[in-house]
Amino acid sequence: MAALTAEQAEVLAPIEQYFLGHARDDAAHMRQAFLPSAHIEAMREGVFTSWPLDVYCERFKGVPAADEALRRRTVDWIDVAGLSACARVTLAHGAATFTDYFVLLKTADGWKIANKAFHSRQN
């Protein structure tokens, strides 16, 4: 990604927490990144899936993946308009690559991920 504007750098804060949550398999980072009302959504094998944040956080057990050193996470782009933003990130996690789209809002506590939609594909 090209050099960030000051606004984009601020939006990056919850995305970095999200990346740490994956790297450390730690739901606490996810809770810092997302608004409590957030949903994580996707079409999985043709079926619409929508997890509230609490359900999503149950997936994290505090045990990093054995191949964590090989995993890659990148920010593809960030677009900011006032107190709203969107971002796309790519996560190369072993046999799967995930494309995540975030809608973010600037709150009294800083930028937070309001919702996430994702697509996964096998490599």
C-alpha positions as CSV (number, residue, x, y, z in Angstrom):
1,M,0.0,0.0,0.0
2,A,1.2,3.5,-0.8
3,A,2.1,6.0,2.0
4,L,-0.8,6.6,4.3
5,T,-2.5,9.9,5.0
6,A,-2.9,10.9,8.7
7,E,-6.5,9.8,8.5
8,Q,-5.6,6.4,7.0
9,A,-3.0,5.9,9.7
10,E,-5.6,6.4,12.4
11,V,-7.9,3.9,10.7
12,L,-5.0,1.4,10.7
13,A,-5.1,1.1,14.5
14,P,-8.1,-1.4,14.8
15,I,-6.8,-3.3,11.8
16,E,-3.5,-3.8,13.5
17,Q,-5.4,-5.1,16.6
18,Y,-7.3,-7.4,14.3
19,F,-4.0,-8.7,12.8
20,L,-2.6,-9.2,16.3
21,G,-5.8,-11.2,17.3
22,H,-5.1,-13.6,14.4
23,A,-1.3,-13.8,15.1
24,R,-1.8,-14.5,18.8
25,D,-5.2,-16.3,18.4
26,D,-6.4,-13.8,21.1
27,A,-10.0,-12.6,21.2
28,A,-9.0,-9.7,23.4
29,H,-7.4,-8.0,20.4
30,M,-10.6,-8.7,18.4
31,R,-12.7,-7.0,21.1
32,Q,-10.4,-4.0,20.9
33,A,-10.7,-3.9,17.1
34,F,-14.5,-4.3,16.7
35,L,-17.5,-2.4,18.0
36,P,-19.5,-4.7,20.4
37,S,-22.4,-4.7,17.9
38,A,-20.2,-5.9,15.0
39,H,-21.1,-8.8,12.8
40,I,-18.8,-11.0,10.7
41,E,-20.5,-12.1,7.6
42,A,-19.8,-14.3,4.5
43,M,-21.3,-16.7,2.0
44,R,-19.8,-20.0,3.1
45,E,-20.5,-22.9,0.6
46,G,-23.4,-20.9,-0.7
47,V,-25.0,-20.3,2.7
48,F,-25.2,-16.8,4.3
49,T,-23.3,-16.8,7.6
50,S,-23.5,-14.0,10.2
51,W,-21.7,-14.2,13.5
52,P,-22.1,-11.6,16.2
53,L,-18.8,-10.5,17.7
54,D,-19.2,-12.8,20.8
55,V,-19.7,-15.9,18.6
56,Y,-16.7,-14.9,16.4
57,C,-14.5,-14.5,19.4
58,E,-15.2,-18.0,20.6
59,R,-13.0,-19.2,17.6
60,F,-9.9,-17.7,19.3
61,K,-8.4,-20.0,22.0
62,G,-5.0,-18.3,22.7
63,V,-2.9,-20.8,20.8
64,P,-1.2,-19.3,17.8
65,A,-1.2,-21.4,14.6
66,A,1.8,-23.8,14.2
67,D,2.5,-22.1,10.9
68,E,2.1,-18.5,12.2
69,A,5.6,-17.5,11.1
70,L,4.6,-18.3,7.5
71,R,1.3,-16.4,7.5
72,R,1.0,-13.0,5.9
73,R,-1.5,-10.2,6.5
74,T,-1.6,-7.1,4.3
75,V,-3.7,-3.9,4.1
76,D,-4.7,-3.5,0.4
77,W,-6.4,-0.1,0.7
78,I,-8.2,2.2,3.1
79,D,-10.8,4.9,2.1
80,V,-11.8,7.5,4.6
81,A,-14.8,9.9,4.4
82,G,-15.2,11.9,7.6
83,L,-16.1,9.6,10.4
84,S,-16.6,6.6,8.2
85,A,-14.1,4.4,6.4
86,C,-13.7,1.1,4.6
87,A,-10.7,-1.1,4.1
88,R,-9.7,-4.3,2.4
89,V,-7.2,-6.7,3.9
90,T,-5.7,-10.0,2.7
91,L,-4.8,-12.8,5.0
92,A,-2.7,-15.7,3.6
93,H,-3.2,-18.4,6.3
94,G,-1.8,-21.7,5.3
95,A,-4.0,-23.4,2.6
96,A,-6.5,-20.6,2.5
97,T,-6.4,-16.9,1.6
98,F,-9.0,-14.6,3.0
99,T,-10.2,-11.2,1.6
100,D,-11.8,-9.1,4.4
101,Y,-13.8,-6.0,3.8
102,F,-14.2,-3.7,6.8
103,V,-16.6,-0.9,7.5
104,L,-15.1,1.3,10.2
105,L,-16.5,4.2,12.3
106,K,-14.7,6.8,14.3
107,T,-16.1,6.7,17.8
108,A,-15.3,8.5,21.1
109,D,-12.8,5.6,21.7
110,G,-11.2,6.0,18.3
111,W,-11.7,4.0,15.1
112,K,-13.5,0.7,15.4
113,I,-14.5,-2.0,12.9
114,A,-18.3,-1.8,12.7
115,N,-18.7,-4.9,10.4
116,K,-16.7,-7.3,8.4
117,A,-17.6,-9.2,5.2
118,F,-15.1,-11.8,4.0
119,H,-14.4,-14.3,1.2
120,S,-12.1,-17.3,1.5
121,R,-10.5,-19.5,-1.1
122,Q,-8.3,-22.5,-1.0
123,N,-4.8,-21.9,-2.5
